Amino acid sequence: MPEQKGPQVVLRGPTEGDSITLPMGGRQAHITRKASRTETGGHWALGEATQDPGFDNPPHTHEEAEAFYVLEGTYTFYTDSAPAEGIGPGTFVFIPPGAVHGFRTGPSGGHLLCLWPSSVEAAFFGGFTQTAADK
């Protein structure tokens, strides 16, 4: 049978994807990329991340939109005004381009789905050692 050309459906199971560990301030985030920017035509990337208790991703900005969906734990999300505290499971957070944002996990840590712009995905997965669990 000839090799298929053109668009390809990507299916990855619970333990599959490219993984990195992101250290910050003595704590870590463990990120599994489920879809890369190259697989989405350069538009975005999707990942799942767990963070240690008290993990702090300090306030910053991007030129592209970003989004999170909280699966477990509690978070304080930094904004350009007052921090939003006690953000828990089922909460969707959309960050428009140029908006100040960041987060800190609560006492039990946290678990998020992350929708990254291509530039953020390149920064995360371009500068860290990664393993392809699905290869």
N, C-alpha and C positions, 0 to 999 in steps of 0.2 A: 504494500500500500504506500503511495507517495506521501512524503512529509507535508503536513498542513502548513500553509503560509497564511499570513494575515493575523487578525486578532485571536488571542488565546485566552480562554477562561483560566483564572488562577484560583485554585482551591488549596487551602492550607489548614491542617488540623490544629488542635489545641496546643501541641508542642512544636509546631513547625513555624519557621520564619528565621530571619537574621537577628541575632542577639547581640546586645552590647550592655555593658555595665557602665553607668555614668556616675562617677564619684563627685560629690559636692559637699564641702564642709564636714568631712568625716562620716557622711552618710551616703547611701547609694540608691540609684534608681536602676531597675532591671527592665530593659526595653526589648520587646520582640516586635520587629517590623514584619507586618503581615503582607503589605503591598508597598512596593517601592515607587518612586516617582517615574522611573523608566517603564514600569509595568502599567502606569496610569497615563501614559503619554506626556509625562512631565507636569501634570497638573497638581498632584498631591501625593501624600503617602499616609498609610494607616498603620498604627501600631498599638500594642497593649503594653502598659507599664505598671510596675509595682514599685512603690517607694518605701524606704525605711521610715519608722516613726520620726517626726521632726525634720524630714528631708525638706530643704529650702531651695526653691528655684527663685532667686531674687527678681525684683521688678526689672523688666526690660521691654523692648519693642521689636517688632519685625515689620518689614514693608509688605508682608502678605498676611492674609487671614489665617487663623489657627483655631482649632476647636478641641474640646475635651468632653467626655461623657464619664461621669463618676460611677464606677461599679461597686466599690467597697471603700470603707473608711470615711474619714472626714477630712476636709481641706479648708484652709483659708486661702481665698483667691485675692491677690493684690490687684487693684485697679488704679486708675488715675485719681480716684477719690479715696474714700475709706475702704479698708479691706472688707471683703464679704466673708464672714466667719461661719463655721458650722455647715459647710456645703457637703451634702451626703449623697448616697446612692440614688441614681435616677436623675441627677441634675446634669443638664447640658450647659456648657459654657462656650460661647462664641466670642472670639477676640478679633475685632476688625483690624485691618492694616493700620499700623502706627499707634495703636492703643497700648498704654502701659499695662503690663500684666505679669503675673508670676504666681507661685503658690507655695504653701507650706502644708505638709501633711500633719494630721492629728496624732494622738498618742498611740494609735494602732497601725499607723502607716496608711497606705492607700493603694488603690488599684483603679486605673483609668484606661479608657480607649482614647487614643490621640489621633487627630486628623491634622497632619502637618503640611504646611506649604513646602514646595520643593526645596527652597533655600534652607529651611530649618532641617529638613531630612538630610540634606547634603552635609550640613554642619554636624549633625549627630552621627551619621553613619560614615561620613568621609574621614573623620579625624580619630576614630576609635577602632581598635581591633574588633573584628566581627567574625562570627561563626555562622555558617549557613546550615541550620539544623534541618532544613528541608532538602538538602542536596545529598 
